[in-house]
Amino acid sequence: MRWLLALALTAAPALAEGERAGEFDYYVLSLSWSPTFCALTGDARGEDQCDARHDYSFTLHGLWPQNEFGWPSYCRTGERDPSRGQTKAMADIMGSSGLAWYEWKKHGRCSGLSAEGYYALSRRAYETVNIPDVFQNLRKDVKLPASVVEEAFVETNPGLDAAMITVTCEAGRVQEARICLTRDLEFRPCGLDAARDCRMTDALMEAVR
């Protein structure tokens, strides 16, 4: 059975584009470790998110409509695109209005919600998850098993277990914590293709900045 499942996962496309809005199974809440984004991308771009005055830890990367296998993107919707004021209002948890716009364009349109509704739901999802204090107050660089990040989220969030969260890495660093939620924002198991646990035992987490 395992080889049949593996064949199915590799033979079928992981995503398409231009699907009908509102047709999906659950959400993935993607939380980005801001110091990793800054070190790999943001610093070179001069992103305001990476200015030392912010002290960002895990920021909202996005709330992504997901299917049990695959995910929709760039969906067809009759909803209006957000105003500059609406995207700017998300910068406090997303780091920039530019990211808020991009996430609406690629993922938010697929939710079937208005831009206002999608941003409100994204904020509510972000506020639903407790970010462990140890990460919010990380004042020095550390290397640790990526699994420790997952365990900390599980311990801090009642009802969350290891099947409902995945931690990713990039360039030897902790990159994101991705938490799977129902359409009502309850914790739920992730689909097989959404579970991409980083196996590093010495992943870098730079101090908040």
WODAFEN-V73029 format. One record per helix or strand. SS is the DSSP state (hx for helix, st for strand). FROM is the first residue (numbers start at 1). LEN is the number of residues. Records with the same first field share a line. If there is no record, write none. Layout:
BEGIN
SS->FROM-LEN ; FROM-LEN
END
This chain:
BEGIN
hx->2-10 ; 34-12 ; 48-3 ; 84-5 ; 91-4 ; 97-10 ; 108-4 ; 115-14 ; 133-4 ; 146-11 ; 162-3 ; 192-3
st->15-1 ; 20-1 ; 26-8 ; 58-9 ; 71-1 ; 76-1 ; 142-3 ; 165-6 ; 173-9 ; 187-1 ; 203-3
END
